[in-house]
């Protein structure tokens, strides 16, 4: 029943498999690679716009079901 949110990847460490997404409200949300949609190696790029569900875990707010937004990414 939760609405999807849009945020910007603040940073993501590929070797550790986690990082943080900045919500539109300015709050930071933890994200783990297991929460990223996709097959194979799942990662996020700093500054990337993403869409996600927000869950309240034992350790605080966490992003779940993370996907890239429809906003065009100019990276190659």
HUDA-V716509 format. One line per field, one symbol per residue. phi: phi as a letter, one per 40 degrees, with the letter a starting at -180 (. if undefined). psi: psi as a letter, one per 40 degrees, with the letter a starting at -180 (. if undefined). burial: + if it has 16 or more other ideal C-beta (glycine too) atoms within 10 Angstrom, else -. A space follows every 10 residues. Layout:
phi = ???
psi = ???
burial = ???
//
This chain:
phi = .cccbbabcc aaccccgaab bccccgccbc bbdcccchbg cbabbdgccb bacbbbccbh cacbfcaccc ccbccb
psi = eiiiihahhd ihhdddfiai hhideeiihi hideehiiia hhiiihehhi iiihihidea hiiifhiiie hhhei.
burial = ----+-+-++ -+-----+++ +-+-----+- +++-++---- ---+---+++ ++-+------ -+++-+---- ------
//
